[in-house]
């Protein structure tokens, strides 16, 4: 069984990832500020590499089924760095969705188990949407 040991490198990585998300959010709020978006991208990627390791990060981005997401995320990253933040963020968002689409079912289950917020995600119309998105059909008891 693999355990998730929290050493100092992973703590720093999670902090950098959180700051990367914060800077990206602030960059979007401040009308696609290219400096904040670039810092957010750099912090997010460096935090990801520190959290899961360089080898695992490279394996994740180089999987054959992730090529489309990796290429669009990389081009978007480059466009943000050279000063085209709107086009870059559109490409990055598409790449992010393609890359992390396998994690959405896990995220849906996690959101349903949050104490107060989970109540919203446990409502029938939301669960039917999430089940449909995951490709599962809900069976009605007879």
N, C-alpha and C positions, 0 to 999 in steps of 0.2 A: 504494500500500500504506500502511495506517495503522499508525503505530508508537506504542507506548505509552511516551511520554516521561515520566520520573519527575522532575517539578519539585517545589519545596518545598510548593506547595499540595496536591499529590497525596500527598506523604509525610505531611503533617499530617492529611489526610483519612483515610488508611489507619490512622494511629495513633488517631484519634478513633473510627473504626469498630471497631478492635480493643478499645479501652477500653469502647465501648458493648456489645460482645458479652460482655466480662468482667463488667461491672456487671450486665448482664441475668442472666448465669449465677449470679453471687453473690446476686442478688435472689431467684432461684428456690431456690438452696441454703438461704438463710436464710428459708425458709418464706414466700415471696412478699412480701418487704419492699418496700413501695410506694416508698420513697425511692430504693433502689438500682435498681428496675425503671424508675422514671421517668428517672433519670439515664442508665441504659443506653439507653433509647429515644431520648432527646435526643441523646446522643453518637453513637449509630448513625446516625440520620438526618442529623445535621450532617456526620458523616464521609462518608456516602454523597454528600451534595451537594458537598462539597469534592473528593472523589475523581473523580467523573464530571462534575461541573458542574451548575449549577442548571437550565439548559435541558434537559439530558439527563435529569436526575432528574424534572423535571415531565413531560417527554414519556413517560418510562417509566410513571409512575403514572397518567397520563391516557389511556393507550391504551385503546381500547374493550374489548379482551379482558381487560384488567386491572382493570376497574371493580369487580368483585365483591371481588377481593383488596384493592384500595385502600380501599374503603369499610369492609370488616371490619377491616383493619389500622388505619385511622384511628379507628374507634369503639373498638377495643381500646386504642389509644394514649390516647384521651381517658379511658376508664374507669380506666386505670392512673394517670393524672394526678389524677383526682378521688378516688382512694382505693379502688377496687375491683380489686385486682391479680389475683385469680384469674380472674374473668370477662374482664378485659382481656387477660390473657396467653393465654387460650383463643382469643379472637377474633383476637389478633395472630398466634398460631401458624397459625391457619387462613388468614389473609390472607397471611402469609409464604409458606406452601406454595403457595397459588394464584398469588401474584405471581411467585415464583421457580421455578415448575414447569418452565419452559422451559430452565432451567440445570442440571437434574438429570442429563441425559445427559452434559453436559460435566464435571460433578462426578464422575460414575462413571468416566469415562475418566481423569480426573486422579488419582482414588484408586487406580486400577489401576497407575499408573505411579510411585507413591511406592515407594522402594526396599524397605523392610522391610514396611510395612503393605500394600503392593500385592499381596504374595503371598496375603494373605487374600482380597482382592477378585478375584483371578485363579482361585480355586477354582471347579470346575464348578457347584456348587449356587448360588454367589453370582452367577457370570456368567449363569447361566440365569435367575435372578431379575431381574437388571438388564436383560438382553435382553428379557425378557417385559414389564418395566415400561416400557421404551423403545418397545415395540411391534414389535420385531424378532424374527424367529424364526431360530434357529440351524440351518443346514443340515448334515446329517450326510453326510460323503463316502461314496460307494458303492464 
